[in-house]
Amino acid sequence: MSHEYYFYEPARGHGLPHDPFNAIIGPRPIGWISSRSADGVLNLAPYSFFNAFNYVPPILGFSSQGRKDTLRNIEATGEFVWNLATRPLAEAMNITCTAAPPEVDEFALAGLTPASSSVIGTPRVAESPVAFECRATQIIALQTASGAATGNWLVLGEVVGVHIARHLLKDGIYDTAGARPILRGGGPADYFEITPEQMFRMRRPDSP
């Protein structure tokens, strides 16, 4: 099947009403990251450039577009928590998008409860059914193909503790759709929810 293509070079602009990059690479899992400043102030913020990058040991990462409070906190403490953003928590998560000053606690701002982690000192979101306690492994300044700085940073962390609500373990298997995770789409306000109806199975050709 052949297609007629729209082509553009990002460095020259996309020429469309809205940059399609985020919409094409999506929907994307949300990095809802809790951190703590060196002075003990809690921070909670969502990042839409987020994913897993290694299986053993488990490593995940997110991109900070600019030097935000989360990045500075992780630089200071070396730790953070990823919290699963779900449909019931969508509105609270959206509140934590607020561009608040460093002294503002987004847990309190969004009416969420900080729960103690088991391995690290940074708390997780008690209302979230899944949380990964992480220790930072690398903080990488992103650059262009020519080596120019972008002003953005990739934060990678090893998962050192996992919390899963027991009702999401069905015969020991994690129920992805049962958690009702939300994903970030393109545009200024698009999100998606994963539901059981959207699931299909497809095994690799060399699998039994």
Disulfide bonds with the S-S distance in Angstrom:
none
